[in-house]
């Protein structure tokens, strides 16, 4: 892969991670707000989704770092 494609992947995965992180914060706020008329299952679903989004953000950051290291190695050669 060329440098431009790797740099695009780094940027894409960072953006994915930030979007997932922002969405998980939004969902967590839905759990924290007072529950007026909410069923208990909604809090559980929101927390599970929040955890999945946070895990996805973590994985996306890790993939972004892996591509960044690959980019650094190709620049050093």
Secondary structure, 3 states (H helix, E strand, C coil): CCHHHHHHHHHHHHHHHHHHHHHHHHHHHHHHCCCCCCCHHHHHHHHHHHHHHHHHHHHHHHHHHHHHHHHHHHHHC
